[in-house]
Amino acid sequence: MPLLRILHYPDPVLKKMAVPVDCFDDKLRQLAADMAETMYAAPGVGLAAPQVGVSQRLIVLDCSGKEEEPQLVTAVNPRIVSREGELCDEEGCLSVPGYYARVDRAAKVVVDFLDLDGKAQQIECEGLWAVAFQHELDHLDGILFVDHLSPLKKGLFRKKYQRILQQQEEQL
């Protein structure tokens, strides 16, 4: 399975609304497998199809710890059906490498989704899993975690991110 190229901010594909998946075939299963391999290699805890240039409502997540067995979740057409509590924690993103910021999220979510065979599933999660689901679902709606920042922090982000990109270019 090939590793996929992860798009980086400010790629316009990252700002587009992803379309629902309506075909559950080998092509979808291959995309999900390639996304999982890419996520693990990055390394990250989640990856949405738009981040690899595919405008479909598909995400992969695995928030298990390094000493735990992998717990890969592949969610097709996911949607949050309930939110509870508040949590503010530092987030990063494979599409915004090198930048981290605190983001307000729900502490607990219930997510409905389809598996790769088109069967309905539901998961209730909290903590890092809840944050990861919200973060990845935002990607499906063309929202990046930096879009949740205040106007002042967004301005600081843009300046700092330009420096990060320049440093990366200099290292090449």
Contact map, one row per residue, 1 for C-alpha under 8 A:
1110000000000000000000000000000011001000000000000000000000000000000000000000000000000000000000000000000000000000000000000000000000000000000000000000000000000000000000000000
1111000000000000000000000000000001001000000000000000000000000000000000000000000000000000000000000000000000000000000000000000000000000000000000000000000000000000000000000000
1111100000000000000000000000000001101100000000000000000000000000000000000000000000000000000000000000000000000000000000000000000000000000000000000000000000000000000000000000
0111110000000000000000000000000001100100000000000001000000000000000000000000000000000000000000000000000000000000000000000000000000000000000000000000000000000000000000000000
0011111000000000000000000000000000000000000000000001000000000000000000000000000000000000000000000000000000000000000000000000000000000000000000000000000000000000000000000000
0001111100000000000000000000000000000000000000000011100000000000000000000000000000000000000001100000000000000000000000000000000000000000000000000000000000000000000000000000
0000111110100100000000000000000000000000000000000011100000000000000000000000000000000000000000100000000000000000000000000000000000000000000000000000000000000000000000000000
0000011111100000000000000000000000000000000000000010000000000000000000000000000000000000000001111000000000000000000000000000000000000000000000000000000000000000000000000000
0000001111110100000000000000000000000000000000000000000000000000000000000000000000000000000000110000000000000000000000000000000000000000000000000000000000000000000000000000
0000000111110100000000000000000000000000000000000000000000000000000000000000000000000000000000000000000000000000000000000000000000000000000000000000000000000000000000000000
0000001111111110000000000000000000000000000000000000000000000000000000000000000000000000000000000000000000000000000000000000000000000000000000000000000000000000000000000000
0000000011111111000000000000000000000000000000000000000000000000000000000000000000000000000000000000000000000000000000000000000000000000000000000000000000000000000000000000
0000000000111111000000000000000000000000000000000110101000000000000000000000000000000000000000000000000000000000000000000000000000000000000001000000000000000000000000000000
0000001011111111000000000000000000000000000000000110100000000000000000000000000000000000000000000000000000000000000000000000000000000000001001110000000000000000000000000000
0000000000111111100000000000000000000000000000000000000000000000000000000000000000000000000000000000000000000000000000000000000000000000001011110000000000000000000000000000
0000000000011111110000000000000000000000000000000000001000000000000000000000000000000000000000000000000000000000000000000000000000000000000111000000000000000000000000000000
0000000000000011111000000000000000000000000000000000001000000000000000000000000000000000000000000000000000000000000000000000000000000000000111000000000000000000000000000000
0000000000000001111100000000000000000000000000000100001110000000000000000000000000000000000000000000000000000000000000000000000000000000000111000000000000000000000000000000
0000000000000000111110000000000000000000000000000000001110000000000000000000000000000000000000000000000000000000000000000000000000000000000000000000000000000000000000000000
0000000000000000011111000000000000000000000000000000000110000000000000000000100000000000000000000000000000000000000000000000000000000000000000000000000000000000000000000000
0000000000000000001111110000000000000000000000000000000111000000000000000001100000000000000000000000000000000000000000000000000000000000000000000000000000000000000000000000
0000000000000000000111110000000000000000000000000000000000000000000000000000000000000000000000000000000000000000000000000000000000000000000000000000000000000000000000000000
0000000000000000000011111001000000000000000000000000000000000000000000000000000000000000000000000000000000000000000000000000000000000000000000000000000000000000000000000000
0000000000000000000011111111100000000000000000000000000000000000000000000000000000000000000000000000000000000000000111000000000000000000000000000000000000000000000000000000
0000000000000000000000111111100000000000000000000000000000000000000000000000000000000000000000000000000000000000000010000000000000000000000000000000000000000000000000000000
0000000000000000000000011111110000000000000000000000000000000000000000000000000000000000000000000000000000000000000000000000000000000000000000000000000000000000000000000000
0000000000000000000000011111111000000000000000000000000000000000000000000000000000000000000000000000000000000000000000000000000000000000000000000000000000000000000000000000
0000000000000000000000111111111100000000000000000000000000000000000000000000000000000000000000000000000000000000000100000000000000000000000000000000000000000000000000000000
0000000000000000000000011111111110000000000000000000000000000000000000000000000000000000000000000000000000000000000100000000000000000000000000000000000000000000000000000000
0000000000000000000000000111111111000000000000000000000000000000000000000000000000000000000000000000000000000000000000000000000000000000000000000000000000000000000000000000
0000000000000000000000000011111111100000000000000000000000000000000000000000000000000000000000000000000000000000000000000000000000000000000000000000000000000000000000000000
0000000000000000000000000001111111110000000000000000000001110000000000000100000000000000000000000000000000000000000000000000000000000000000000000000000000000000000000000000
1000000000000000000000000000111111111000000000000000000000000000000000000000000000000000000000000000000000000000000000000000000000000000000000000000000000000000000000000000
1111000000000000000000000000011111111100000000000000000000000000000000000000000000000000000000000000000000000000000000000000000000000000000000000000000000000000000000000000
0011000000000000000000000000001111111110000000111001000000010000000000000000000000000000000000000000000000000000000000000000000000000000000000000000000000000000000000000000
0000000000000000000000000000000111111111000000100000000000011000000000010000000000000000000000000000000000000000000000000000000000000000000000000000000000000000000000000000
1110000000000000000000000000000011111111100000000000000000000000000000000000000000000000000000000000000000000000000000000000000000000000000000000000000000000000000000000000
0011000000000000000000000000000001111111111000000000000000000000000000000000000000000000000000000000000000000000000000000000000000000000000000000000000000000000000000000000
0000000000000000000000000000000000111111111111100000000000010000000000000000000000000000000000000000000000000000000000000000000000000000000000000000000000000000000000000000
0000000000000000000000000000000000011111111110000000000000000000000000000000000000000000000000000000000000000000000000000000000000000000000000000000000000000000000000000000
0000000000000000000000000000000000001111111100000000000000000000000000000000000000000000000000000000000000000000000000000000000000000000000000000000000000000000000000000000
0000000000000000000000000000000000000111111100000000000000000000000000000000000000000000000001000000000000000000000000000000000000000000000000000000000000000000000000000000
0000000000000000000000000000000000000111111110000000000000000000000000000000000000000000000000000000000000000000000000000000000000000000000000000000000000000000000000000000
0000000000000000000000000000000000000011111111100000000000000000000000000000000000000000000011000000000000000000000000000000000000000000000000000000000000000000000000000000
0000000000000000000000000000000000000011001111100000000000001110000000000000000000000000000000000000000000000000000000000000000000010000000000000000000000000000000000000000
0000000000000000000000000000000000000010000111110000000000111110000000000000000000000000000000000000000000000000000000000000000000010001000000000000000000000000000000000000
0000000000000000000000000000000000110010000111111010000000111000000000000000000000000000000001000000000000000000000000000000000000000001000000000000000000000000000000000000
0000000000000000000000000000000000100000000001111111000011110000000000000000000000000000000000000000000000000000000000000000000000000001101100000000000000000000000000000000
0000000000000000000000000000000000100000000000111111111111100000000000000000000000000000000000000000000000000000000000000000000000000000000100000000000000000000000000000000
0000000000001100010000000000000000000000000000011111111100000000000000000000000000000000000000000000000000000000000000000000000000000000001100000000000000000000000000000000
0000011100001100000000000000000000000000000000111111110000000000000000000000000000000000000000100000000000000000000000000000000000000000001000000000000000000000000000000000
0001111000000000000000000000000000100000000000011111110000000000000000000000000000000000000000000000000000000000000000000000000000000000000000000000000000000000000000000000
0000011000001100000000000000000000000000000000001111111000000000000000000000000000000000000000000000000000000000000000000000000000000000000000000000000000000000000000000000
0000000000000000000000000000000000000000000000001111111100000000000000000000000000000000000000000000000000000000000000000000000000000000000000000000000000000000000000000000
0000000000001001111000000000000000000000000000001100111110000000000000000000000000000000000000000000000000000000000000000000000000000000000100000000000000000000000000000000
0000000000000000011110000000000000000000000000001100011111000000000000000000000000000000000000000000000000000000000000000000000000000000000100000000000000000000000000000000
0000000000000000011110000000000000000000000000011000001111100000000000000001110000000000000000000000000000000000000000000000000000000000000100000000000000000000000000000000
0000000000000000000010000000000100000000000000011000000111110000000000000111110000000000000000000000000000000000000000000000000000000000000100000000000000000000000000000000
0000000000000000000000000000000100000000000001111000000011111000000000000111000000000000000000000000000000000000000000000000000000000001100000000000000000000000000000000000
0000000000000000000000000000000100110010000001110000000001111100000000011110000000000000000000000000000000000000000000000000000000000000000000000000000000000000000000000000
0000000000000000000000000000000000010000000011100000000000111110000000011100000000000000000000000000000000000000000000000000000000011000000000000000000000000000000000000000
0000000000000000000000000000000000000000000011000000000000011111000001111000000000000000000000000000000000000000000000000000000000000000000000000000000000000000000000000000
0000000000000000000000000000000000000000000011000000000000001111100000100000000000000000000000000000000000000000000000000000000110010000000000000000000000000000000000000000
0000000000000000000000000000000000000000000000000000000000000111110111100000000000000000000000000000000000000000000000000000000000000000000000000000000000000000000000000000
0000000000000000000000000000000000000000000000000000000000000011111111000000000000000000000000000000000000000000000000000000000000000000000000000000000000000000000000000000
0000000000000000000000000000000000000000000000000000000000000001111110000000000000000000000000000000000000000000000000000000000000000000000000000000000000000000000000000000
0000000000000000000000000000000000000000000000000000000000000000111110000000000000000000000000000000000000000000000000000000000000000000000000000000000000000000000000000000
0000000000000000000000000000000000000000000000000000000000000001111111000000000000000000000000000000000000000000000000000000000000000000000000000000000000000000000000000000
0000000000000000000000000000000000000000000000000000000000000001111111100000000000000000000000000000000000000000000000000000000000000000000000000000000000000000000000000000
0000000000000000000000000000000000000000000000000000000000000101100111110000000000000000000000000000000000000000000000000000000000000000000000000000000000000000000000000000
0000000000000000000000000000000000000000000000000000000000000111000011111000000000000000000000000000000000000000000000000000000000000000000000000000000000000000000000000000
0000000000000000000000000000000000010000000000000000000000011100000001111100000000000000000000000000000000000000000000000000000000000000000000000000000000000000000000000000
0000000000000000000000000000000000000000000000000000000000011100000000111110000000000000000000000000000000000000000000000000000000000000000000000000000000000000000000000000
0000000000000000000000000000000100000000000000000000000001111000000000011111000000000000000000000000000000000000001100000000000000000000000000000000000000000000000000000000
0000000000000000000000000000000000000000000000000000000001110000000000001111110000000000000000000000000000000000111100000000000000000000000000000000000000000000000000000000
0000000000000000000010000000000000000000000000000000000011100000000000000111110000000000000000000000000000000000111101000000000000000000000000000000000000000000000000000000
0000000000000000000110000000000000000000000000000000000011000000000000000011111000000000000000000000000000000000110000000000000000000000000000000000000000000000000000000000
0000000000000000000000000000000000000000000000000000000011000000000000000011111100000000000000000000000000000011110000000000000000000000100000000000000000000000000000000000
0000000000000000000000000000000000000000000000000000000000000000000000000000111110000000000000000000000000000011100000000000000000000000100000000000000000000000000000000000
0000000000000000000000000000000000000000000000000000000000000000000000000000011111100000000000000000000000001111000000000000000000000100000000000000000000000000000000000000
0000000000000000000000000000000000000000000000000000000000000000000000000000001111100000000000000000000000001111000000000000000000000000000000000000000000000000000000000000
0000000000000000000000000000000000000000000000000000000000000000000000000000000111110000000000000000000000001110000000000000000000000000000000000000000000000000000000000000
0000000000000000000000000000000000000000000000000000000000000000000000000000000111111000000000000000000001111100000000000000000000000000000000000000000000000000000000000000
0000000000000000000000000000000000000000000000000000000000000000000000000000000001111100000000000000000001111000000000000000000000000000000000000000000000000000000000000000
0000000000000000000000000000000000000000000000000000000000000000000000000000000000111110000000000000000001110000000000000000000000000000000000000000000000000000000000000000
0000000000000000000000000000000000000000000000000000000000000000000000000000000000011111000000000000000111110000000000000000000000000000000000000000000000000000000000000000
0000000000000000000000000000000000000000000000000000000000000000000000000000000000001111100000000000000111100000000000000000001000000000000000000000000000000000000000000000
0000000000000000000000000000000000000000000000000000000000000000000000000000000000000111110000000000011110000000000000000000000000000000000000000000000000000000000000000000
0000000000000000000000000000000000000000000000000000000000000000000000000000000000000011111000000000111100000000000000000000000000000000000000000000000000000000000000000000
0000000000000000000000000000000000000000000000000000000000000000000000000000000000000001111100000001111000000000000000000000000000000000000000000000000000000000000000000000
0000000000000000000000000000000000000000000000000000000000000000000000000000000000000000111110000001111000000000000000000000000000000000000000001000000000000000000000000000
0000000000000000000000000000000000000000000000000000000000000000000000000000000000000000011111011111100000000000000000000000000000000000000000001000000000000000000000000000
0000000000000000000000000000000000000000000100000000000000000000000000000000000000000000001111111011000000000000000000000000000000000000000000001000000000000000000000000000
0000010100000000000000000000000000000000010100100000000000000000000000000000000000000000000111111000000000000000000000000000000000000000000000000000000000000000000000000000
0000011110000000000000000000000000000000000000000010000000000000000000000000000000000000000011111000000000000000000000000000000000000000000000000000000000000000000000000000
0000000110000000000000000000000000000000000000000000000000000000000000000000000000000000000111111110000000000000000000000000000000000000000000000000000000000000000000000000
0000000100000000000000000000000000000000000000000000000000000000000000000000000000000000000111111110000000000000000000000000000000000000000000000000000000000000000000000000
0000000000000000000000000000000000000000000000000000000000000000000000000000000000000000000100011111000000000000000000000000000000000000000000000000000000000000000100000000
0000000000000000000000000000000000000000000000000000000000000000000000000000000000000000000110011111100000000000000000000000000000000000000000000000000000001000100000000000
0000000000000000000000000000000000000000000000000000000000000000000000000000000000000000011110000111110000000000000000000000000000000000000000000000000000000000000000000000
0000000000000000000000000000000000000000000000000000000000000000000000000000000000000000111100000011111000000000000000000000000000000000000000000100000000000000000000000000
0000000000000000000000000000000000000000000000000000000000000000000000000000000000000001111000000001111100000000000000000000000000000000000000000000000000000000000000000000
0000000000000000000000000000000000000000000000000000000000000000000000000000000000000001111000000000111110000000000000000000000000000000000000001001100000000000000000000000
0000000000000000000000000000000000000000000000000000000000000000000000000000000000000111100000000000011111000000000000000000000000000000000000000001000000000000000000000000
0000000000000000000000000000000000000000000000000000000000000000000000000000000000000111000000000000001111100000000000000000000000100100000000000000000000000000000000000000
0000000000000000000000000000000000000000000000000000000000000000000000000000000000111110000000000000000111111000000000000000000001100000000000000000000000000000000000000000
0000000000000000000000000000000000000000000000000000000000000000000000000000000000111110000000000000000011111000000000000000011001100000000000000000000000000000000000000000
0000000000000000000000000000000000000000000000000000000000000000000000000000000000111100000000000000000001111100000000000001111001000000000000000000000000000000000000000000
0000000000000000000000000000000000000000000000000000000000000000000000000000000111110000000000000000000001111110000000000001110001000000000000000000000000000000000000000000
0000000000000000000000000000000000000000000000000000000000000000000000000000000111100000000000000000000000011111000000000111100000000000000000000000000000000000000000000000
0000000000000000000000000000000000000000000000000000000000000000000000000000011111000000000000000000000000001111100000000111000000000000000000000000000000000000000000000000
0000000000000000000000000000000000000000000000000000000000000000000000000000011110000000000000000000000000000111110000011110000000000000000000000000000000000000000000000000
0000000000000000000000000000000000000000000000000000000000000000000000000011111000000000000000000000000000000011111000011100000000000000000000000000000000000000000000000000
0000000000000000000000000000000000000000000000000000000000000000000000000011110000000000000000000000000000000001111111111000000000000000000000000000000000000000000000000000
0000000000000000000000000000000000000000000000000000000000000000000000000111000000000000000000000000000000000000111111111000000000000000000000000000000000000000000000000000
0000000000000000000000010001100000000000000000000000000000000000000000000111000000000000000000000000000000000000011111100000000000000000000000000000000000000000000000000000
0000000000000000000000011000000000000000000000000000000000000000000000000000000000000000000000000000000000000000011111100000000000000000000000000000000000000000000000000000
0000000000000000000000010000000000000000000000000000000000000000000000000001000000000000000000000000000000000000011111110000000000000000000000000000000000000000000000000000
0000000000000000000000000000000000000000000000000000000000000000000000000000000000000000000000000000000000000000011111111000000000000000000000000000000000000000000000000000
0000000000000000000000000000000000000000000000000000000000000000000000000000000000000000000000000000000000000001111001111100000000000000000000000000000000000000000000000000
0000000000000000000000000000000000000000000000000000000000000000000000000000000000000000000000000000000000000001111000111110000000000000000000000000000000000000000000000000
0000000000000000000000000000000000000000000000000000000000000000000000000000000000000000000000000000000000000111100000011111000000000000000000000000000000000000000000000000
0000000000000000000000000000000000000000000000000000000000000000000000000000000000000000000000000000000000000111000000001111100000000000000000000000000000000000000000000000
0000000000000000000000000000000000000000000000000000000000000000000000000000000000000000000000000000000000011110000000000111110000000000000000000000000000000000000000000000
0000000000000000000000000000000000000000000000000000000000000000000000000000000000000000000000000000000000011100000000000011111011000000000000000000000000000000000000000000
0000000000000000000000000000000000000000000000000000000000000000000000000000000000000000000000000000000000111000000000000001111111100000000000000000000000000000000000000000
0000000000000000000000000000000000000000000000000000000000000000000000000000000000000010000000000000000000110000000000000000111111100000000000000000000000000000000000000000
0000000000000000000000000000000000000000000000000000000000000010000000000000000000000000000000000000000000000000000000000000011111110000000000000000000000000000000000000000
0000000000000000000000000000000000000000000000000000000000000010000000000000000000000000000000000000000000000000000000000000111111111000000000000000000000000000000000000000
0000000000000000000000000000000000000000000000000000000000000000000000000000000000000000000000000000000001111000000000000000111111111100000000000000000000000000000000000000
0000000000000000000000000000000000000000000000000000000000000000000000000000000000000000000000000000000011100000000000000000011111111110000000000000000000000000000000000000
0000000000000000000000000000000000000000000011000000000000001010000000000000000000000000000000000000000000000000000000000000000111111111000000000000000000000000000000000000
0000000000000000000000000000000000000000000000000000000000001000000000000000000000000000000000000000000000000000000000000000000011111111100000000000000000000000000000000000
0000000000000000000000000000000000000000000000000000000000000000000000000000000100000000000000000000000010000000000000000000000001111111110000000000000000000000000000000000
0000000000000000000000000000000000000000000000000000000000000000000000000000000000000000000000000000000000000000000000000000000000111111111000011000000000000000000000000000
0000000000000000000000000000000000000000000001110000000000100000000000000000000000000000000000000000000000000000000000000000000000011111111100000000000000000000000000000000
0000000000000000000000000000000000000000000000010000000000100000000000000000011000000000000000000000000000000000000000000000000000001111111110000000000000000000000000000000
0000000000000000000000000000000000000000000000000000000000000000000000000000000000000000000000000000000000000000000000000000000000000111111111111000000000000000000000000000
0000000000000110000000000000000000000000000000010110000000000000000000000000000000000000000000000000000000000000000000000000000000000011111111110000000000000000000000000000
0000000000000001110000000000000000000000000000011100001111000000000000000000000000000000000000000000000000000000000000000000000000000001111111100000000000000000000000000000
0000000000000011110000000000000000000000000000000000000000000000000000000000000000000000000000000000000000000000000000000000000000000000111111100000000000000000000000000000
0000000000001111110000000000000000000000000000000000000000000000000000000000000000000000000000000000000000000000000000000000000000000000011111110000000000000000000000000000
0000000000000110000000000000000000000000000000000000000000000000000000000000000000000000000000000000000000000000000000000000000000000000011111111010000000000000000000000000
0000000000000110000000000000000000000000000000000000000000000000000000000000000000000000000000000000000000000000000000000000000000000010011001111111000000000000000000000000
0000000000000000000000000000000000000000000000000000000000000000000000000000000000000000001110000000001000000000000000000000000000000010010000111111100000000000000000000000
0000000000000000000000000000000000000000000000000000000000000000000000000000000000000000000000000000100000000000000000000000000000000000000000011111100001001000000000000000
0000000000000000000000000000000000000000000000000000000000000000000000000000000000000000000000000000000000000000000000000000000000000000000000111111100001000000000000000000
0000000000000000000000000000000000000000000000000000000000000000000000000000000000000000000000000000001100000000000000000000000000000000000000011111110000000000000000000000
0000000000000000000000000000000000000000000000000000000000000000000000000000000000000000000000000000001000000000000000000000000000000000000000001111111111000000000000000000
0000000000000000000000000000000000000000000000000000000000000000000000000000000000000000000000000000000000000000000000000000000000000000000000000001111111000000000000000000
0000000000000000000000000000000000000000000000000000000000000000000000000000000000000000000000000000000000000000000000000000000000000000000000000000111111100000000000000000
0000000000000000000000000000000000000000000000000000000000000000000000000000000000000000000000000000000000000000000000000000000000000000000000000000111111110000000000000000
0000000000000000000000000000000000000000000000000000000000000000000000000000000000000000000000000000000000000000000000000000000000000000000000000000111111111000000000000000
0000000000000000000000000000000000000000000000000000000000000000000000000000000000000000000000000000000000000000000000000000000000000000000000000110111111111100000000000000
0000000000000000000000000000000000000000000000000000000000000000000000000000000000000000000000000000000000000000000000000000000000000000000000000000001111111110000000000000
0000000000000000000000000000000000000000000000000000000000000000000000000000000000000000000000000000000000000000000000000000000000000000000000000000000111111111000000000000
0000000000000000000000000000000000000000000000000000000000000000000000000000000000000000000000000010000000000000000000000000000000000000000000000100000011111111100000000000
0000000000000000000000000000000000000000000000000000000000000000000000000000000000000000000000000000000000000000000000000000000000000000000000000000000001111111110000000000
0000000000000000000000000000000000000000000000000000000000000000000000000000000000000000000000000000000000000000000000000000000000000000000000000000000000111111111000000000
0000000000000000000000000000000000000000000000000000000000000000000000000000000000000000000000000000000000000000000000000000000000000000000000000000000000011111111100000000
0000000000000000000000000000000000000000000000000000000000000000000000000000000000000000000000000010000000000000000000000000000000000000000000000000000000001111111110000000
0000000000000000000000000000000000000000000000000000000000000000000000000000000000000000000000000000000000000000000000000000000000000000000000000000000000000111111111000000
0000000000000000000000000000000000000000000000000000000000000000000000000000000000000000000000000000000000000000000000000000000000000000000000000000000000000011111111100000
0000000000000000000000000000000000000000000000000000000000000000000000000000000000000000000000000100000000000000000000000000000000000000000000000000000000000001111111110000
0000000000000000000000000000000000000000000000000000000000000000000000000000000000000000000000000000000000000000000000000000000000000000000000000000000000000000111111111000
0000000000000000000000000000000000000000000000000000000000000000000000000000000000000000000000000000000000000000000000000000000000000000000000000000000000000000011111111100
0000000000000000000000000000000000000000000000000000000000000000000000000000000000000000000000000000000000000000000000000000000000000000000000000000000000000000001111111110
0000000000000000000000000000000000000000000000000000000000000000000000000000000000000000000000000000000000000000000000000000000000000000000000000000000000000000000111111111
0000000000000000000000000000000000000000000000000000000000000000000000000000000000000000000000000000000000000000000000000000000000000000000000000000000000000000000011111111
0000000000000000000000000000000000000000000000000000000000000000000000000000000000000000000000000000000000000000000000000000000000000000000000000000000000000000000001111111
0000000000000000000000000000000000000000000000000000000000000000000000000000000000000000000000000000000000000000000000000000000000000000000000000000000000000000000000111111
0000000000000000000000000000000000000000000000000000000000000000000000000000000000000000000000000000000000000000000000000000000000000000000000000000000000000000000000011111
